[in-house]
Amino acid sequence: MTDRWALAPAEDGGVDVAPLGPDGLPAGPVRRESDLAGAVRSRPEVTRWVWRSTAEVYPRLLATGVRVERCYDIEDAETLLLGHEGRYGEPRSAAAALARLRGGPVPPDPPQRAAEPGAQSPLFEPAGAHLPLPDLLAVYAEQQRRHQEAAHPDRMRLLTAAESAGMLVAAEMNRSGLPWSAEVHRALLHELLGERYAGGGEPRRLAELADEVSAAFGRRVRPDLPADVVRAFAQAGIKVKSTRRWEIESVDHPAVAPLLEYKKLYRIWVAHGWSWLQDWVRDGRFRPEFLAGGTVTGRWVTNGGGGLQIPKVIRRAVVADPGWRLVVADADQMEPRVLAAISRDAGLMEVAGRDSDLYQSVSDRAFSGDREQAKLAVLGAVYGQTSGDGLKNLAALRRRFPKAVAYVDEAARAGEEGRLVRTWLGRTCPPAAGSGEDTAEEAGIPGGEEEPEGRSGWVPGYASTDSRARGRFARNFVVQGSAADWALLLLAALRRTLWDMAAELVFFQHDEVIVHCPAREAEAVVQAIRDSAALAGRLTFGDTPVRFPFTTAVVECYADAK
């Protein structure tokens, strides 16, 4: 008996299954069964299923109440392997992998479908999705060989397993949804925006603020049109390049205050207003489509719904079910802790292993107790702020933590020179222009203010041909990407701990996790998060003194966690 099986849905609605041996090769004949859920349900001894795509198979299983413990996602593995081999952007479908294996013409990947409110269908169109199980197993066997050729085979295999686990978590989160009170949301919108006018025009409060802006300029100005606002400031003798908050908030003009308030409320109206509520919340749940590993760094995105950009004020609508709680957990100072673990800097690892505040400990060592200066120095090292005060801070940091600074410096040089740059587990950053699928915010780069959430955008340094910009992105990538690898293993460990509980993972964003659970399970969930974080640290980075603590809050409303 083997605990690993492969499956492939067939064109006629059936499913082909076969047992796999320790070497990943078939350990028995391929069998045709009529029902996907039945084929999985009848084999409870199977702990890992090998299949083409989790997005293709797992939502169908969840719809019938069937969960699986582990999986191996062939197409996700192909994405990671292509990146590791310096071939990021080549078609990553199983059909493309098979064509490369056999020397045939490589088909392009099917187009990504647009987000649809309420949809639980696969991310990609199904055309050409079905491959016979023997063909899938040929691709799987070749992937095992390619894993062995990786720079660090064990780490690469762990990354693939973690990413596949993330796919399971994402599918389950898509199924469960985030608890959401439409009643609270509607009351909140009325409080912030006022009455809605017939015909879909701006609500009362926005109309009032628009009038205030126009009155301040002495003429009619459309505050929702940046070019109109820039012209109005110019006519008032004030030169601004944009209407971004950081540029206009210091301007001395009576239009500034109502304009900033208008922009804040306008974004809520457009991004999380009444139309959004109607489209994305049903049956007491907000259901964005979480996509594990949706960016180059491995960070997650959502396909529609703005699931990773819920404004703080809107979080008041995220309310636990009666008798249940939300356990909201934020990783504490994750970036410097990850930098300590990957650089093996003895001084920084010792600081990152203390119970005390990490930035304060760094400040005591290198910045005469100035915590804010220490924080700016550490983040500047990660993000590439190497001019002005940033250069001075970096020099002080380098004296105290030389291996840590040298690690990100080397990553930046590799990026500038067009070399491949990898996370600790082996996720690989393309050397030059790529698909540009990360927004600045998704890539973890500061300055992405007021950019709409989504999968398309421009990442400074990643999609740029400027070598210095690529170097800055590579410097950030080794830290943010390694943090994303750790987070995947955290989710996998937490999912496994919660397996026999009523608790459900309902939200994940970079370094934040939300678990929805009965009140009686809340303390057990808090402990599970702590234990999972520690286990993920050991699995990802090995035996180091670095700790990965979480700040947790048990609340009935998400907004109360902050």
Buried (B, 14 or more C-beta within 10 A) or exposed (E): EBEBBBBBBBEEEBBBBBBBEEEBEBBEEBBEBEEBBEBBEEBEEBEBBBBBBBBBBBBBBBEEEBBBBBBBBBBBBBBBBBBBBEBBEBBBBBBBBBBBBEEEEBEEBBEBBEBEBEBBBBBBEEEBBBBBBEBBBBBBBBBBEBBEEBEBEEBBBBBBBBBBBBBBBBBBBBBBBBBBBBEBBEEBBBEBBBEBEEEEEBBBBBBBBBBBBBBBBEEEBEBBEBEBBBEBBEEBEBEBEEBBBEEBEEBEBEBBBBBBBBBBBBBBBEBBBBEBBEBBBBEBBBBBBBBBBBBBBBBBBBBBBBBBBBEEBBBBBBBBBEEBBBBBBBBBBBBBBBBBBBBBBBBBBBBBBEEEBBBBBBBBBBBEEBBEBBBBBBBBBBBBBBEEEBEEBBEBBBEBBBBBBEBBBBBBBBBBEEBBBBBBBBBBBBBEEBBBBBBBBBBBBEEBEEBEBBBEBBBBBBBBEEEBBBBBBBBBBBBBBBBBBBBBBBBBBBBBBBEEBEBBBBBBBBBBBBBBBBEEBBBBBBEBBBEBBBBBBEBBBEEBEBBBBBEBBBBBBBBBBE
